[in-house]
Amino acid sequence: MSADQGPRGGPSARRIWIVLLLALACAAVLLTALPDDREGGDACQARTVSSWTADDKVTGAFARYGDDTARADDWTGGDGTHSVRLPDGRLLWLFSDTFLGQVHAPPNPVGQPHTWRDATAPMVRNSGVVMSRSGTLERTLPAPLFADPAPQQWRWPVAAKVEPRSPGSSEDVVRVLLWTRANGTGPWIYGVPTATEVATLSLPDLRVEGIVKVSDQQSVRDLDKRVLYGTTTVDDGDWTYVFGGNDGKAVSRPASHAYVARVPKGRLAEPGAWRYWDGGDWTESGKPRAVLGDGERKGVGSAFTVGRVKGTYVLFTMAAGTEGLTNVTSYWACSPTGPWHGPAKGFAPPLPKDGAADQDTAAYNPQAHPALSGNGRLLLSYDVNWLDAAPASAAANVSRNVSLYRPRFVSVRLATAQ
């Protein structure tokens, strides 16, 4: 038997080693092709909220600005709170439905000790407020900042980021993701989702230069399956991941589904650069597939937020079911496409005190503000509104006490889950 042969003419030991080495090399190539779960060398780990405290500094800044009775045409309350740090250090705050006009010192017309606004105070569908580098709210941009696309339709701004005007350009602009909605009935009392758009704002004057549509949903006949993107964005490597949801307005579904798209960094305003996760690949067209949500216990609210903490993606949303009126919960994953683990044990941020009617207020739309986070803590905002099936009654209640329709803030600390 030759020294180069194994028993019964099988491969030699040297050939076995060659095969093993080739297998190891292939495995190494495959591993490098997988999504990198590290940032700064930190591995992905299960993370959850270990503690939280109310942040009176930022909450107070909006209270003082909104309560200023000397101003007659600025922001006095709003929801849909998002923020983006500008290159010169200022912070741009973006809001959806916004009350403008003047407020009046207490007591209100029914004798309560609340700052209040007239029932005739104007409300617009979106607004922008500029905060100085020192944290002082300075001015409200001309509102609405984004004009209605058509009669009976409007735009709500969601996530925003600063990026080059075009790839490689030295000039920066602000890209603002917009949700376009149309008047609706039944479970869609807050509007039928129609499209995701991207607006471009010039710097430093924050003038709207143009708006492009990146995802038109009007051809999707089943309203429950329409997806709007932009509730939050996360940069990772060469990509900007854009999260969205199917809104969950159907009364039979207590939790919405989360979806994700990705765009090469710096190309948010290019519809052709967007790719959507379909469950197995990033595709230009086709049916997107949810990355989180079972329609019942697991899922997201119509607006949620995602951040990257070292190597881990962390998602914050209101809890499913009736707890979603008061409790913020979280999920974690090693990749934007999941699998997402959770929900973790939630926490109930404080709601404004309004005497015997405290039970009629609710929290919603938790959003992360990285520009105001640091030292191991993440700043989250949450919006507050009055619970009432009749819009006119809800508006009356948030006008008799203007503090009921403003963002509040908490500082959360994350820890490795046990």
C-alpha positions, 0 to 999 in steps of 0.5 A: 500500500502506497504511503500516499493512500489510506486504507482501501484506497481512501484519501491520504492524511494530507488530502484530509488536511487540505479538505479541512483547511479549505472548509475552514477558509470557506467558513471564514469567508461566510462569517465575514459576510454576515452582519457585523454585530459589533460597534467599537468592538462590543458584542451584541448583548441582551439589553433592557432598561435598568432605571429611569428618571424624569428629565425636568430640564428639557420638559421644563424648557418646553413648558416655559416656551409654550407658557410664554403669554407674550408671544402670539404666533408660536408653538404652544403644544404639539405631539410627534416629537423628533429632534436632530442636531444641526452642524452649528450646534442648534437642535431642530425639533419637529412636531406633528399636530401643533397648536399655535397662537397665544396662551393666557395665564391662570385661572382658566375660564372654569376657574382651574389653576391652568394656563390655557388657550382660546378654543379658536387657537389655530392648529396646524399639521406640523411645525418646527422649533429651534433650540439654541446650543445652550438648550434654550428654545428660541423660535418657531419656524413659519408653520406649517413647515410642510404644506399639505400635498392635496386637499384633505391630505397632510404631512406629519414629520418623523425622523430627520438627519443631516447628510451631504446634499449629494454623495461626496458633497461638502454642503450639508442639508437636513433630510426630514422623513414625512408621513402623508395621510388622508382623511379617514373614517372608522378605525382610521380616524387619525388618517389613512396612510398614503405615502412616505416622503423625504423633504430637504431643508437648506442650512443654516436657514432651514428653508424647505427646498423640495419634497420627493415621494419614496414609497407610495402606498395608495395602490395597496388596497388593504389599508392594514397592509400599508407601511409608512417608513421613518418613525426612526433611523439608525446609521450602521456602517455604510447604511441608514436603516429606516424603520416603519410600521403598518399603523395598527388602526384596525380595532381588532389588532392591539399591536402593529408590525414593524418593518425596515428599509435601508438606504446607502448613507447620504441618499435618503432623498433618492427613491431608487436607492431604497431597499426593503426587507422582504424576509430574506433579502433587501429588494427594490420592490415586492412585498415587505415583511415585518421584522417584529409583531404578532398582532397581539402580545408582541408588536409596536405602536404606530410610532416607536424608536430604535437606537444602537447601544454598542453592538445591540439594537434597542427598540422602545414602544408603548406596550400592547393592549391597554397597557399601551396607554401608560407603559413603555416597553423595549425589545433588543436584537443583534440586527435591524432585521431581527430576531427581536427579543422581548417585550421586556418589563416596561415602565410607566413615565409620569403623566401630568396631574389634572385633578380627578381627571388624571385617568383621562390622559395617556402617553404615546410615541416614545422617541430617542434623542441621541443629541441630548443623550450621553454618560450611559443614559438615553433621553426619551420623549413621550407625548401626552394627550387627552383620551376622548372619542370625540375630537372636539371634546379632546381639543377643548380639554387640552386647551383648558390646560395647555400642559396636557398636550406637550412632550415630556422626557425621561432619562433611561439607563440600559443594562445587560439583561440577566 
